[in-house]
Amino acid sequence: MPSRFAGLCTALVTLLSIPAALAQTPLAPVVEAEETVYQFEPANNGAGPMWCSGSTCLVRVADRLFASGLETIPGAAPLNNCRWLLFERTADGWQLRHRDESGRTREPCPLVGLTGAQLVLSANPTLTGPTDAAGPAQPQLLRWQLPDIAAAPETMLPQWQGTPPFTEHSYRTLAADGPRGELILLQNVGYTHAEWALRDADGHWPAQGQLKWPWGAEYDQPQPIRICYPNVMLRDRAVHFCGVSDIVEPYQQWRDYKKELTGNNWDYDFRRLFYTWSDDITTGKFAPWVEIASRDKTCGWIGPADLWLADDGRVHILWTERAIDPRLRDKFFPGVPQSQSLNYAIVAQGEVVHRQTLVEALEGGANEVVSAARFHVAPAGRLFVFYYVTGIDAEGHALAQNRLVELLPGGTVGPTVDVPLATAMSSFFTATVRGGSPASKVLELLGTRAGAGNAIHYARIRLW
């Protein structure tokens, strides 16, 4: 008996030590695949295959990998001159499984995966005629029940609060709680709010409502601050939302000067990062907006990169910044130093409890500029940042490469590791947990390559 008991204790200790051992495994990325998924022609309609950057067009479902694409319809006039495509990665390469043969749209169509081997695509077909440039649209969700991907999808119409006037400019976001089998769809209406609808695992729509934008009382003309390109996470019916301001230049002196430069009456700001959350979306209540970062005083720029809700309830937020609009610098900010940075924050119940600059390019100093970044969640709760950097390295050489870094507990950062891709990915989606894909020690990417023209590519990287 003593020897048997000792053996059981040894086995238990071994099992309990697996997560700790996994957490200590050093980062050593190996590129396992680099492939072209499809070529595309620019639609010249203000969108493009990477336009739905807060969502994802790459998802892993039941150990199968799918990607949605965007095809420009020959001869069709903008704005609704595109249709969605659905690809699957197989042993024989990427195969086109479906093409929308009946509808026209403007924007790419995000994907999510749900428990029970369900694949869901968000579509927004126009209701206009072929010669109309813009007009009403009908949001739809198309669902495939695997393993039969060849079958026609089930079309699901979200149940909204009332009858919102949706158009081809949807700025929509699709997020999933994959294990629970639930999803949330958010779609902007004008400059006032986003409509949202929750779908449960039984196919019902138990909650819907409106997310009203924060109020810009400090502007020359106070107005709602439309929020676009958000990163959204749904887990156990809690929803976390972080996006960037996207309104016509609100300060008249800057607006007038921009018109002198461009000839346009419009120029959008993209310089305030806002966050809100709902502990239970079925209540319809969101917490007051929290401004995570701002470059509003120097007419700078902010790009939301990613969001992750950790098991401890803290929210991790990633974004890029530029201090000053270079077009306005000489006239309005002479002598003020320019900077560009990749930034990271941890938020707990609306309070920023940790803030850190991960990479910074400074005028007269370091010149490595990050233009795209994403979180990657690995087993044992390990959190990584994958990013694209250009500029000049410490030896004075031009660079364009991808890197990985691990974010460790306590706000510390692990060593930065170069990712040996043959051609760097300059913009990308990931198979993210926010889209229903599982946590993995394999990082999967869909996007564009630096200098590779009008093509969408796939890369697979094993982290250790």
C-alpha positions in Angstrom: 0.0 0.0 0.0 2.7 2.6 0.8 4.3 2.1 -2.5 1.0 2.4 -4.3 0.1 5.5 -2.4 3.5 7.0 -3.2 3.0 6.2 -6.9 -0.4 7.9 -6.9 1.1 11.0 -5.2 3.9 11.1 -7.8 1.3 10.9 -10.6 -0.8 13.7 -9.1 2.2 15.9 -8.7 3.2 15.3 -12.3 -0.3 16.2 -13.5 -0.4 19.4 -11.4 3.0 20.4 -12.6 2.1 20.3 -16.4 0.6 23.8 -16.6 3.6 25.2 -14.7 6.0 23.4 -16.9 4.1 24.6 -20.0 4.2 28.1 -18.8 8.0 27.9 -18.5 8.5 26.5 -22.0 10.7 29.1 -23.8 9.3 30.8 -26.9 11.0 29.3 -30.0 8.8 30.0 -33.1 9.0 27.6 -36.0 7.3 28.5 -39.3 5.3 25.5 -40.5 3.5 27.0 -43.5 3.3 30.1 -45.7 0.7 29.9 -48.4 -1.4 32.1 -50.8 -5.1 31.7 -50.2 -6.5 33.9 -53.0 -5.8 36.9 -55.2 -8.2 39.9 -55.4 -8.9 43.0 -57.4 -9.3 46.3 -55.4 -13.0 47.2 -55.2 -12.3 51.0 -54.8 -15.3 51.3 -52.5 -13.6 52.3 -49.3 -13.3 48.8 -47.8 -11.1 45.8 -48.6 -10.4 42.2 -47.5 -8.8 43.4 -44.2 -11.4 46.1 -43.4 -13.2 44.3 -40.6 -10.0 44.4 -38.5 -11.7 44.0 -35.1 -13.3 40.7 -36.0 -11.6 37.8 -37.8 -11.9 36.1 -41.2 -10.0 33.0 -40.0 -11.4 30.4 -37.6 -10.6 26.8 -36.5 -13.7 24.7 -36.0 -13.6 21.0 -35.0 -10.0 20.8 -36.1 -10.8 22.2 -39.5 -9.6 25.6 -40.7 -11.8 28.1 -42.7 -11.2 31.6 -44.1 -13.6 34.0 -45.6 -12.6 36.2 -48.5 -13.8 39.1 -50.5 -14.1 39.1 -54.3 -14.7 42.2 -56.5 -17.6 41.5 -58.9 -16.6 42.2 -62.5 -18.5 45.1 -64.0 -20.3 46.0 -60.8 -20.3 49.6 -59.6 -19.2 50.6 -56.1 -20.1 50.7 -53.4 -21.8 47.3 -53.3 -19.5 45.6 -55.8 -18.2 42.6 -53.8 -19.3 39.2 -52.7 -18.0 36.9 -50.0 -16.0 33.7 -50.5 -15.5 30.8 -48.1 -12.3 28.7 -48.2 -11.1 25.6 -46.3 -7.5 24.5 -45.8 -7.1 20.8 -46.8 -4.3 18.4 -47.5 -4.5 19.6 -51.1 -4.2 23.2 -50.2 -6.9 25.9 -49.9 -10.2 25.0 -51.5 -13.0 27.4 -52.4 -16.1 25.9 -50.7 -18.7 28.6 -51.4 -19.2 31.8 -53.3 -22.1 34.2 -52.8 -23.9 34.0 -56.2 -27.0 36.0 -55.3 -25.9 39.0 -53.2 -23.7 42.1 -53.4 -22.0 43.7 -50.5 -19.3 46.3 -49.6 -17.3 44.9 -46.7 -15.6 41.6 -45.8 -17.6 39.0 -43.9 -16.2 37.8 -40.5 -16.4 34.2 -39.3 -16.9 32.5 -35.9 -16.9 28.9 -34.8 -19.3 27.5 -32.2 -19.4 24.3 -30.1 -21.1 21.4 -32.0 -19.0 22.0 -35.1 -20.8 25.1 -36.3 -19.3 27.6 -38.6 -21.0 31.0 -38.9 -20.4 33.8 -41.4 -21.7 37.4 -41.1 -23.1 38.8 -44.3 -24.6 42.2 -45.1 -26.1 42.1 -48.5 -27.4 45.3 -50.0 -31.1 45.8 -50.8 -30.4 48.3 -53.5 -30.5 48.0 -57.3 -27.3 47.4 -59.3 -27.0 51.1 -60.3 -27.5 52.5 -56.8 -24.3 53.6 -55.1 -25.6 53.2 -51.5 -28.7 52.3 -49.6 -30.3 49.9 -47.2 -28.8 46.5 -46.3 -30.0 43.3 -44.5 -27.7 41.8 -41.9 -27.6 38.0 -42.1 -25.8 35.1 -40.4 -25.0 32.0 -42.5 -24.5 28.8 -40.6 -22.9 25.5 -41.7 -23.3 22.4 -39.6 -20.0 20.4 -40.0 -18.8 18.0 -41.2 -21.0 18.8 -44.3 -19.4 22.0 -45.6 -20.8 21.4 -49.1 -24.4 21.9 -48.1 -26.1 25.3 -48.5 -25.9 27.3 -45.2 -28.8 28.1 -43.0 -29.7 31.8 -43.2 -30.4 33.4 -39.9 -31.8 36.9 -39.5 -30.8 38.6 -36.3 -33.6 39.9 -34.1 -33.0 43.6 -33.4 -34.7 46.1 -31.2 -37.1 47.6 -33.7 -36.2 48.0 -37.3 -32.8 49.8 -37.5 -31.9 51.5 -40.8 -28.8 49.5 -41.7 -26.7 50.3 -44.8 -23.7 49.0 -46.6 -21.4 50.9 -44.1 -22.0 48.4 -41.4 -18.8 48.7 -39.3 -20.0 45.5 -37.9 -18.4 43.2 -35.4 -18.9 39.5 -34.8 -17.7 37.8 -31.6 -18.3 34.3 -30.2 -18.2 32.4 -26.9 -17.3 29.2 -28.7 -17.5 26.7 -25.9 -20.9 28.1 -24.8 -22.2 28.2 -28.4 -23.2 31.8 -28.3 -22.4 34.9 -30.5 -23.0 38.6 -30.5 -23.4 40.8 -33.6 -22.9 44.5 -33.4 -23.6 46.9 -36.3 -23.4 50.7 -36.4 -26.2 52.9 -37.3 -25.1 56.3 -38.4 -23.1 58.3 -35.9 -25.2 57.7 -32.8 -25.0 54.1 -31.7 -24.5 50.4 -32.5 -27.3 47.9 -32.6 -26.5 44.6 -31.0 -28.1 41.1 -30.8 -27.2 38.0 -28.8 -27.8 34.5 -30.2 -27.8 31.6 -27.8 -26.9 28.0 -28.3 -30.5 27.0 -29.0 -30.8 29.4 -31.9 -32.8 32.0 -30.0 -32.2 35.7 -29.7 -32.7 36.3 -26.0 -31.4 39.9 -25.9 -30.9 42.9 -28.1 -30.4 46.6 -27.7 -28.3 49.7 -28.4 -24.8 50.7 -27.4 -24.9 54.5 -27.3 -21.6 56.3 -28.2 -19.7 58.5 -25.7 -20.4 62.2 -25.8 -17.8 64.7 -27.0 -18.7 67.7 -24.9 -15.3 69.3 -25.4 -15.6 69.6 -29.2 -16.3 72.9 -31.0 -19.7 71.4 -31.6 -20.5 68.8 -28.9 -21.5 65.5 -30.5 -21.6 61.7 -30.1 -18.2 60.1 -30.7 -18.8 57.3 -33.1 -16.7 54.2 -32.2 -15.4 52.0 -35.0 -13.1 49.0 -35.6 -13.7 47.6 -32.1 -12.3 44.5 -30.6 -15.1 42.6 -28.8 -15.1 39.6 -26.5 -18.0 37.5 -25.3 -17.7 35.1 -22.5 -20.4 33.7 -20.2 -22.6 36.6 -21.4 -20.2 39.3 -20.3 -19.2 41.6 -23.2 -16.1 43.7 -23.4 -15.8 46.3 -26.2 -12.8 48.6 -27.1 -12.7 50.8 -30.3 -11.5 54.1 -31.7 -13.2 57.4 -32.3 -14.1 57.8 -36.0 -15.8 61.2 -36.6 -15.2 64.0 -39.0 -12.5 66.3 -37.7 -14.2 68.0 -34.7 -11.9 71.1 -34.4 -12.6 73.7 -36.9 -9.1 75.2 -37.3 -7.6 71.7 -38.0 -10.6 70.9 -40.3 -10.1 74.1 -42.3 -6.4 73.4 -42.7 -6.9 69.8 -43.8 -9.3 71.0 -46.4 -6.6 73.3 -47.8 -4.4 70.2 -48.1 -6.8 67.6 -49.4 -9.7 69.6 -51.0 -12.1 67.4 -49.0 -14.8 68.6 -46.5 -14.1 65.6 -44.4 -11.2 64.0 -42.6 -11.7 61.5 -39.8 -9.9 61.6 -36.5 -9.0 58.1 -35.2 -7.3 59.3 -32.0 -9.3 58.4 -28.9 -9.5 54.8 -27.6 -12.7 54.0 -25.6 -13.7 50.9 -23.6 -16.9 49.7 -22.0 -18.3 46.4 -20.8 -21.4 44.6 -19.7 -21.2 42.0 -16.9 -24.4 40.4 -18.3 -25.5 41.5 -21.8 -29.0 40.1 -21.2 -29.6 43.1 -18.9 -28.9 45.4 -21.8 -26.7 47.6 -19.5 -23.2 48.8 -20.3 -20.8 50.5 -17.9 -19.9 54.2 -18.5 -17.3 54.7 -21.2 -13.6 54.7 -20.1 -11.1 56.5 -22.3 -8.0 54.3 -22.3 -5.8 56.5 -24.5 -6.0 59.8 -26.4 -4.0 61.8 -28.9 -6.7 64.4 -29.2 -4.6 67.4 -28.1 -1.9 66.9 -30.7 -4.1 65.7 -33.6 -2.4 62.3 -33.4 -3.7 58.8 -34.3 -4.7 55.6 -32.5 -5.4 52.2 -33.9 -7.1 49.5 -31.8 -5.2 46.2 -32.0 -6.7 43.6 -29.8 -8.5 42.7 -26.5 -8.4 39.7 -24.2 -10.4 38.8 -21.1 -8.3 36.7 -18.8 -9.5 34.1 -16.4 -9.0 36.5 -13.5 -11.5 39.0 -15.0 -8.9 41.5 -16.0 -9.1 42.9 -19.6 -5.9 43.2 -21.6 -5.9 45.9 -24.3 -3.4 46.4 -27.1 -3.2 49.5 -29.4 -0.8 51.6 -31.6 -0.3 55.3 -31.4 1.2 58.2 -33.3 1.7 61.5 -31.4 1.1 64.0 -34.2 -0.5 64.2 -37.6 2.6 64.9 -39.8 0.5 67.1 -42.1 -0.3 69.5 -39.3 2.9 69.4 -37.3 4.8 72.4 -38.8 1.9 74.7 -38.5 0.3 73.7 -35.2 3.0 71.8 -33.3 6.4 73.1 -34.3 9.2 71.6 -32.2 7.0 69.0 -30.6 8.7 65.6 -30.9 7.0 62.9 -33.0 6.7 59.3 -31.7 5.0 56.1 -32.7 4.4 53.2 -30.3 2.8 49.9 -29.5 1.0 50.1 -26.1 -0.5 47.7 -23.7 -2.9 48.1 -20.7 -4.7 46.0 -18.1 -8.1 47.1 -17.0 -10.0 45.9 -13.9 -13.6 47.0 -13.5 -13.0 50.1 -15.6 -9.8 51.1 -14.0 -6.4 51.0 -15.8 -4.2 49.1 -13.3 -1.2 48.7 -15.6 0.0 50.6 -18.6 3.1 49.9 -20.7 4.8 50.9 -24.0 6.1 47.7 -25.7 7.8 49.3 -28.7 8.5 53.0 -29.3 9.9 54.9 -32.2 11.3 58.3 -31.1 12.4 61.2 -33.2 16.2 61.3 -33.1 16.3 57.9 -31.4 14.9 54.4 -32.0 13.2 54.1 -35.4 11.2 50.8 -35.2 7.5 51.4 -36.0 4.8 48.9 -35.2 1.8 49.1 -37.6 -0.1 45.9 -36.8 -0.4 43.7 -33.7 -2.5 41.0 -32.2 -2.7 39.0 -29.0 -2.3 35.2 -29.2 -3.7 33.0 -26.3 -1.8 29.8 -25.7 -2.6 26.9 -23.3 -2.1 27.5 -19.6 -3.2 31.1 -20.1 0.0 32.2 -21.7 -0.5 35.5 -23.6 1.7 36.6 -26.5 1.8 39.7 -28.8 2.6 39.1 -32.5 3.4 42.3 -34.4 4.8 43.8 -37.6 7.6 46.3 -37.4 9.3 48.5 -40.0 12.0 51.1 -39.9 15.7 51.1 -39.2 17.3 48.7 -36.7 20.1 49.4 -34.3 22.8 48.7 -37.0 21.2 51.2 -39.4 19.6 48.5 -41.7 16.1 48.7 -43.1 13.8 46.2 -41.6 10.3 44.7 -42.2 9.7 41.8 -40.0 7.3 40.0 -37.5 8.1 39.5 -33.9 6.7 37.8 -30.9 6.9 38.7 -27.2 5.2 37.1 -24.2 3.3 39.1 -21.6 4.1 37.6 -18.2 2.2 37.9 -14.9 2.9 40.9 -12.9 3.2 43.2 -15.9 6.7 41.9 -16.9 7.5 41.2 -20.6 9.5 38.3 -21.9 12.3 38.4 -24.5 11.4 39.5 -28.0 11.8 36.9 -30.6 12.0 37.4 -34.4 9.6 35.2 -36.4 11.5 33.7 -39.4 8.7 34.1 -42.0 10.1 34.2 -45.6 8.0 37.3 -46.2 6.6 39.3 -43.3 2.9 39.6 -42.7 2.1 43.4 -42.7 -1.6 43.1 -41.7 -3.4 40.0 -40.4 -6.2 38.3 -38.7 -5.6 35.4 -36.3 -7.6 32.3 -35.4 -8.5 34.1 -32.2 -10.4 32.8 -29.1 -12.7 35.9 -29.6 -13.9 34.2 -32.8 -14.4 30.8 -31.2 -11.1 29.2 -32.1 -9.3 27.3 -29.3 -6.3 28.5 -27.4 -3.2 26.9 -29.1 0.5 26.8 -29.1 0.1 27.3 -32.9 -0.4 30.8 -34.2 -2.4 30.9 -37.4 -2.5 34.1 -39.5 -4.5 35.4 -42.5 -3.6 38.6 -44.2 -1.4 40.6 -46.5 2.4 40.3 -47.0 4.7 43.3 -47.2 5.2 44.2 -50.8 3.3 41.2 -52.1 0.5 43.0 -54.0 -3.2 42.1 -54.0 -3.2 38.7 -52.4 -4.3 37.2 -49.1 -1.9 34.8 -47.5 -1.8 32.2 -44.6 0.9 31.5 -42.2 1.2 28.8 -39.5 3.7 29.3 -36.7 4.4 26.8 -33.8 5.4 28.8 -30.8 7.5 26.2 -29.1 
